[in-house]
Amino acid sequence: MADTTAPWFALYTTPRREKRIAAQLQQNRFETFLPVYRTVYLWKNRTRAALDLPLFPCYVFVRTAQEHRGSVLSVPGVLSLVGSRREAWPLPDFEIEKLRAGMGQLNAEPHPYLATGDRARIRSGPLSGMEGVLIQGKNGPWVVLTIEAIKRSISIKV
């Protein structure tokens, strides 16, 4: 079922089921993308655990053709395809491919969605060509990249 010419879509999922849904879609031979980031969580008993959490909570990206959308929506935990009631909104291949290529080289973490601010285009590196909002963080400048279709953002230290 993997069709490299099919568009990418964002799936809205139940919370904390993203990894399970991505694995099931891959078993069903769909191409998926679930970007994760590593964080250290401190439990109440003062033990630490390194966790890989979804960069975009409640979302999994899937490449699928129109005729296979029913199979995608039938996976337990998938609530809907992101879009209007009439149609799902395809995501730009450019955004997904740049995120996939850059995830191994980035120190990314989730960031609240920003609608306004100074826009900046990344000129070099794995995310060259993507546009984001430049902000000043505690440890220097960060660029906030946004996937408009799902209203989610991530921040990357530059």
Order of alpha helices (4+ residues) and beta strands (2+ residues): beta-alpha-beta-beta-beta-beta-alpha-beta-alpha-beta-beta-beta-beta-beta
